[in-house]
Amino acid sequence: MDAPNPDFAEAVRRAVLTMPAAAHLGFTFGALTPGSAELVLAVRPEHTQHDGYVAGTVLGALADFAGGSAAGTMLPLGWASMTSDYTVKLLAPAKGDTILARGRVVKAGRATSVGATDVFALDGGVETLCATALVTMRNLEIG
């Protein structure tokens, strides 16, 4: 899969990491390739709820940003996207020191793109699939 913007990685990183919500939650990027994006969350106490489990709202935000970032890798230069819808299914409690979200493009379209994300909790080197999401993005020409 080829990205239409040769500087897709910088464009996606800049778009996400300058958003106050992503900065506040502390998201960082792992792998970023055409059609896929990996976001990492180093778990802090404010991300958790009962007994140290990461809150579902945090998992949802991470899934949204990862799926949207994957879709963003396929945008042409001068385009951006914003979430129009996402659905998250929580599959297992998320407990660990790191949460990893792996987003991928399902469909890259001109006006709308769809991404999917699997979210894993890493605890002692063991990955547990804790959520999955489908993310719909509205693509906009910005300049």
C-alpha positions, 0 to 999 in steps of 0.5 A: 500500500502506497501513501499519497502523501510522501510525508504522511508520517510527519503529517499524522504525528503532527495532527495527533500529537498537537491535539490537547486530548492526545497530549493530556492522555500521553499518547505516543506513536509506535510503528507508523506505515501506510495503512497502519498506525500504532499508538502507545499509552504508558499507564498512569494512575489517572488512566485507571479506575477500580483496582488499577484497570484502565478506564473504558473511556481511555481505551476508546480514545486510544482506539479512536486515535489509532484507527483515525491515524491509520486512515490519516496515513492514506490522505493526500497532501493538504487533507485532514480528517475528523472522527464522525463515528466510532464503536468500541467493544470492550473484551477484557479488563485492561491491566498493565503498565502499557496499552498498545493500540494497533490501527489499520485502514479498512477502506480509504475513501475520498470523503470517508475512510474507515479504520479498525483498531485492536487494543492490547494491555501489556502486563509482564510481557504478555499481551491481552486483547482488551478492546476492538473498534471500528472508526469512521473518519470524515476527510476534509481538504484543508489547503 
